[in-house]
Amino acid sequence: MTVYQLYIDAETGTPGYVRTDALPPGAAVALGNFDGVHRGHQRLFSRAKEAGCTCSAAWTFTSLAKPADAVPFLTDTGSKLRLFAACGLDYAVLEDFETIRTQSPAEFAQKYLPEQLRAGCVICGFNFRFGKDGMGDADALREYLAAAGIPVIVEKPVLWQNKIVSSSAVRRCVLDGDMEGAEDLLGHPFSICFPVVRGKQLGRTIGIPTINQSFPAGHIIPRSGIYACTCNVGEDVFLGVANIGVRPTVTGGHVPVNCETHIIDYSGLLYGKEIQVDFYHRLRDEIRFAGIAQLKEQVQRDIEATISYFAATYGS
């Protein structure tokens, strides 16, 4: 079990986290995988903050390597923690799935939650499953914890624009390149936050520098194409044009899919830094051009389209 204290920086308003020794006893703990940290998850967090306990916390799993055919995840651990902090939670508890996967429902509910977690209240979604092979459900959790005097709040499905909010629905939007739909369900833009790696540096030679970011194994990859986005560099936010794909004009297409982003009006070196890229709108398909000159002309049009999109949509 790893515990983090969550915070919002008083000067910058940036959410953050720092490792701490333990979760204070009597916390209101929201249980779940929380992939994407969407509006349904945020409802659970609101219940935790309103429960009147010593503090509020999210309990979830650490990110684990997944087989190639597994359901891709939307949010890496660091991003998940920052989103928890942005939601106003006080703590986050990360548990290694392998350490509890063989526990029976009774052991998890009657020993782990009251004795190890020392929860004062538990909040979960209507479809929460726990214990070996997911044999326990929300009703069982309520019954088990009643003996320990720990109340359980079970939240109903959350609807947004007549659609049930779920991580699977968000994944469908991301895979389709529908970033507006993903944002509707998430309550925040779909984003990535990976280290910047070295590329061919071609963009810098033609006056359009880019940053390259590789997708971790198991992470969802949006539909290939060009996106209007924003990029967080330190305390500043810049507009950007992101290419999800294989950059066929310069690579021939024989490379792994990555994210290559031109940060508008920024030219500093960011190698090794984790940069958050928020996706707002898919502009077009990825295209193979006849040469670099045609590629440069199209990127300039993409930059103009991105600036126009944000001006029309957000007035900036």
C-alpha positions as CSV (number, residue, x, y, z in Angstrom):
1,M,0.0,0.0,0.0
2,T,1.4,3.4,-1.0
3,V,-0.3,6.6,0.3
4,Y,-0.1,10.0,-1.2
5,Q,-1.2,13.3,0.2
6,L,-2.8,15.4,-2.5
7,Y,-2.7,19.2,-2.8
8,I,-3.3,22.2,-5.0
9,D,-0.3,24.6,-5.1
10,A,-1.4,27.9,-3.5
11,E,0.6,30.0,-5.9
12,T,0.1,28.3,-9.3
13,G,-3.2,26.4,-8.7
14,T,-1.4,23.3,-10.0
15,P,-2.6,19.9,-8.5
16,G,0.1,17.7,-7.1
17,Y,0.9,14.9,-4.7
18,V,3.6,13.8,-2.2
19,R,4.1,10.4,-0.7
20,T,3.2,10.1,3.0
21,D,3.4,7.5,5.7
22,A,-0.2,6.4,6.1
23,L,-3.8,7.3,5.5
24,P,-5.3,8.9,8.7
25,P,-7.9,6.7,10.4
26,G,-11.5,7.4,9.8
27,A,-11.2,8.6,6.2
28,A,-14.1,8.5,3.7
29,V,-12.7,6.2,1.1
30,A,-13.9,6.0,-2.5
31,L,-13.1,2.6,-4.0
32,G,-12.5,1.9,-7.7
33,N,-10.2,1.6,-10.6
34,F,-11.0,5.2,-11.7
35,D,-9.6,4.9,-15.2
36,G,-10.0,8.3,-16.8
37,V,-11.4,9.9,-13.6
38,H,-14.6,10.7,-15.4
39,R,-17.8,12.4,-14.1
40,G,-19.1,9.2,-12.5
41,H,-15.9,8.9,-10.5
42,Q,-16.1,12.6,-9.6
43,R,-19.6,11.9,-8.1
44,L,-18.0,9.4,-5.8
45,F,-15.4,11.8,-4.8
46,S,-18.0,14.4,-4.0
47,R,-19.8,11.9,-1.7
48,A,-16.5,11.2,0.0
49,K,-15.9,14.9,0.7
50,E,-19.4,15.4,2.0
51,A,-19.3,12.3,4.3
52,G,-18.2,14.2,7.4
53,C,-15.2,12.0,8.0
54,T,-11.7,12.9,9.1
55,C,-10.6,13.3,5.4
56,S,-11.4,12.1,1.9
57,A,-9.4,9.6,-0.2
58,A,-9.5,7.5,-3.4
59,W,-8.4,3.9,-3.2
60,T,-7.2,2.3,-6.4
61,F,-4.6,0.1,-8.0
62,T,-1.1,0.9,-9.3
63,S,-0.7,0.7,-13.1
64,L,0.3,-2.8,-14.1
65,A,1.7,-4.1,-17.4
66,K,-1.0,-5.6,-19.5
67,P,-1.1,-8.2,-22.2
68,A,-1.5,-6.9,-25.7
69,D,-5.1,-7.9,-26.0
70,A,-6.2,-6.3,-22.7
71,V,-8.5,-3.3,-22.4
72,P,-6.2,-0.2,-22.8
73,F,-6.1,2.2,-19.9
74,L,-6.9,5.9,-20.2
75,T,-4.9,7.4,-17.4
76,D,-1.4,6.7,-16.1
77,T,-0.8,6.7,-12.4
78,G,0.8,10.2,-12.2
79,S,-2.1,11.8,-14.2
80,K,-4.6,9.9,-12.1
81,L,-3.1,11.3,-8.9
82,R,-3.1,14.9,-10.3
83,L,-6.8,14.5,-11.3
84,F,-7.6,13.2,-7.8
85,A,-6.0,16.3,-6.4
86,A,-7.9,18.5,-8.8
87,C,-11.1,16.9,-7.6
88,G,-10.3,18.2,-4.1
89,L,-9.5,14.8,-2.4
90,D,-7.1,14.8,0.5
91,Y,-5.4,11.5,-0.1
92,A,-4.9,8.7,-2.6
93,V,-4.1,5.0,-1.7
94,L,-2.5,2.9,-4.4
95,E,-2.6,-0.9,-3.8
96,D,-0.8,-3.5,-5.8
97,F,-3.5,-5.6,-7.4
98,E,-1.4,-8.8,-7.0
99,T,-1.3,-8.4,-3.2
100,I,-5.1,-8.6,-2.8
101,R,-6.4,-10.4,-5.9
102,T,-6.6,-13.7,-4.0
103,Q,-8.4,-12.3,-0.9
104,S,-12.0,-13.5,-0.4
105,P,-14.7,-10.9,-0.4
106,A,-15.0,-11.4,3.4
107,E,-11.3,-10.9,4.0
108,F,-11.2,-7.7,1.9
109,A,-14.3,-6.2,3.6
110,Q,-13.8,-7.5,7.1
111,K,-10.1,-7.2,7.5
112,Y,-8.4,-5.1,4.9
113,L,-10.8,-2.1,4.9
114,P,-11.4,-1.7,8.6
115,E,-8.0,-3.0,9.9
116,Q,-5.4,-2.0,7.3
117,L,-7.2,1.0,5.7
118,R,-9.0,2.0,8.9
119,A,-11.8,3.5,6.8
120,G,-14.5,5.5,8.5
121,C,-16.9,5.4,5.5
122,V,-16.7,3.6,2.1
123,I,-18.1,4.9,-1.2
124,C,-18.4,2.8,-4.3
125,G,-20.3,2.7,-7.6
126,F,-23.3,0.4,-8.2
127,N,-21.2,-1.9,-10.3
128,F,-18.2,-2.2,-7.9
129,R,-16.8,-5.7,-7.6
130,F,-14.2,-7.0,-5.1
131,G,-12.5,-10.1,-3.7
132,K,-11.2,-13.1,-5.6
133,D,-12.6,-13.4,-9.1
134,G,-14.8,-10.3,-8.4
135,M,-17.2,-12.4,-6.3
136,G,-18.2,-9.5,-4.0
137,D,-20.6,-6.7,-5.0
138,A,-21.8,-3.5,-3.6
139,D,-24.6,-5.2,-1.6
140,A,-22.2,-7.6,-0.1
141,L,-19.8,-4.8,0.8
142,R,-22.6,-3.1,2.7
143,E,-23.5,-6.2,4.6
144,Y,-19.9,-7.1,5.5
145,L,-19.1,-3.6,6.8
146,A,-22.3,-3.2,8.8
147,A,-20.9,-5.5,11.5
148,A,-17.9,-3.1,11.8
149,G,-20.2,-0.1,12.0
150,I,-18.7,1.4,8.8
151,P,-21.4,3.0,6.5
152,V,-21.3,2.2,2.8
153,I,-22.6,4.7,0.2
154,V,-23.4,3.1,-3.1
155,E,-23.8,5.6,-6.0
156,K,-26.2,5.0,-8.9
157,P,-25.1,5.4,-12.6
158,V,-24.3,8.9,-13.6
159,L,-25.9,10.2,-16.8
160,W,-24.5,13.0,-19.0
161,Q,-26.6,14.2,-21.9
162,N,-28.7,11.0,-21.6
163,K,-25.6,8.7,-21.8
164,I,-24.3,6.6,-19.0
165,V,-20.9,7.8,-18.1
166,S,-18.3,5.0,-18.1
167,S,-14.6,4.4,-18.8
168,S,-15.6,2.1,-21.7
169,A,-17.7,4.9,-23.3
170,V,-14.7,7.3,-23.0
171,R,-12.5,4.7,-24.6
172,R,-14.8,4.5,-27.6
173,C,-14.7,8.2,-28.0
174,V,-10.9,8.4,-27.8
175,L,-10.5,5.5,-30.3
176,D,-12.8,7.3,-32.7
177,G,-10.9,10.6,-32.3
178,D,-14.0,12.2,-30.8
179,M,-12.3,14.4,-28.3
180,E,-15.4,16.5,-27.7
181,G,-17.4,13.4,-26.8
182,A,-14.6,12.2,-24.5
183,E,-14.4,15.6,-22.7
184,D,-18.2,15.6,-22.2
185,L,-18.0,12.3,-20.4
186,L,-14.7,13.0,-18.5
187,G,-15.5,16.5,-17.4
188,H,-12.0,17.4,-18.5
189,P,-10.1,17.0,-21.8
190,F,-8.5,13.6,-22.6
191,S,-4.8,14.1,-22.0
192,I,-1.4,12.4,-22.0
193,C,1.6,13.2,-19.8
194,F,4.7,11.4,-20.9
195,P,8.5,12.2,-21.1
196,V,9.7,14.0,-24.2
197,V,12.0,11.7,-26.2
198,R,14.5,12.5,-29.0
199,G,13.2,12.3,-32.5
200,K,14.7,13.1,-35.9
201,Q,14.6,16.8,-35.1
202,L,13.4,17.5,-38.7
203,G,10.8,19.9,-37.4
204,R,13.4,22.2,-36.0
205,T,15.3,22.4,-39.3
206,I,12.2,23.6,-41.1
207,G,11.1,26.1,-38.5
208,I,8.4,24.0,-36.9
209,P,10.0,22.3,-33.8
210,T,8.1,19.4,-32.2
211,I,8.2,17.3,-29.1
212,N,8.0,13.5,-29.4
213,Q,6.2,11.3,-26.8
214,S,5.9,7.5,-26.8
215,F,2.9,5.7,-25.5
216,P,3.6,3.3,-22.6
217,A,2.6,-0.4,-23.1
218,G,-1.1,-0.8,-22.4
219,H,-2.1,2.9,-22.8
220,I,-4.9,3.8,-25.1
221,I,-3.8,5.4,-28.4
222,P,-6.3,7.9,-30.0
223,R,-7.3,7.5,-33.6
224,S,-4.5,8.5,-35.9
225,G,-4.7,12.1,-37.1
226,I,-4.0,15.7,-36.4
227,Y,-5.4,17.3,-33.2
228,A,-5.9,20.8,-31.8
229,C,-4.5,20.6,-28.3
230,T,-2.9,22.6,-25.4
231,C,0.4,21.8,-23.8
232,N,1.4,22.5,-20.2
233,V,5.0,23.7,-20.0
234,G,5.9,24.6,-16.4
235,E,3.2,27.0,-15.3
236,D,2.4,28.1,-18.8
237,V,-0.2,26.7,-21.2
238,F,0.4,26.9,-25.0
239,L,-1.7,25.9,-28.0
240,G,-0.4,23.0,-30.0
241,V,-0.9,20.8,-33.0
242,A,-0.4,17.1,-32.2
243,N,0.1,14.3,-34.7
244,I,-0.9,10.8,-33.5
245,G,0.5,8.3,-36.0
246,V,3.6,7.1,-37.8
247,R,4.6,10.3,-39.7
248,P,4.6,8.6,-43.1
249,T,6.2,11.5,-45.0
250,V,9.5,11.4,-43.0
251,T,9.5,7.8,-41.8
252,G,7.8,5.8,-44.5
253,G,5.3,4.6,-41.8
254,H,7.6,1.9,-40.5
255,V,7.7,3.1,-36.9
256,P,5.6,2.7,-33.8
257,V,2.7,5.1,-33.4
258,N,3.7,8.1,-31.2
259,C,2.5,11.6,-30.4
260,E,4.5,14.4,-32.1
261,T,3.4,17.9,-31.1
262,H,4.3,21.4,-32.3
263,I,3.9,23.8,-29.4
264,I,2.8,27.1,-30.9
265,D,5.0,30.1,-30.0
266,Y,7.4,27.9,-28.0
267,S,10.9,26.8,-29.0
268,G,12.7,25.6,-25.9
269,L,14.2,22.2,-25.4
270,L,12.1,19.8,-23.3
271,Y,13.9,16.5,-23.6
272,G,13.2,14.3,-20.6
273,K,10.5,16.5,-19.1
274,E,7.0,15.2,-18.7
275,I,4.7,17.4,-20.8
276,Q,0.9,17.2,-20.5
277,V,-0.9,17.4,-23.8
278,D,-4.7,18.0,-23.7
279,F,-6.7,17.0,-26.8
280,Y,-9.7,19.1,-27.8
281,H,-10.5,18.5,-31.5
282,R,-9.5,16.2,-34.4
283,L,-8.6,18.4,-37.4
284,R,-7.9,15.8,-40.1
285,D,-6.4,12.4,-41.0
286,E,-2.7,11.8,-41.1
287,I,-1.5,12.2,-44.7
288,R,1.7,11.1,-46.6
289,F,2.9,14.1,-48.6
290,A,5.1,14.1,-51.7
291,G,7.8,16.0,-49.9
292,I,8.9,18.1,-46.9
293,A,7.7,21.4,-48.5
294,Q,4.1,20.2,-48.8
295,L,4.3,18.8,-45.3
296,K,5.4,22.2,-44.0
297,E,2.6,24.0,-45.8
298,Q,0.0,21.7,-44.4
299,V,1.4,22.1,-40.8
300,Q,1.1,25.8,-41.2
301,R,-2.5,25.4,-42.2
302,D,-3.0,23.1,-39.2
303,I,-1.5,25.8,-36.9
304,E,-3.9,28.4,-38.3
305,A,-6.8,25.9,-37.9
306,T,-5.9,25.3,-34.3
307,I,-5.7,29.0,-33.4
308,S,-9.1,29.5,-35.2
309,Y,-10.6,26.6,-33.4
310,F,-9.7,27.8,-29.9
311,A,-10.7,31.4,-30.8
312,A,-14.1,30.3,-32.0
313,T,-14.7,27.8,-29.2
314,Y,-13.2,29.4,-26.2
315,G,-12.7,33.0,-27.3
316,S,-8.9,32.9,-26.9
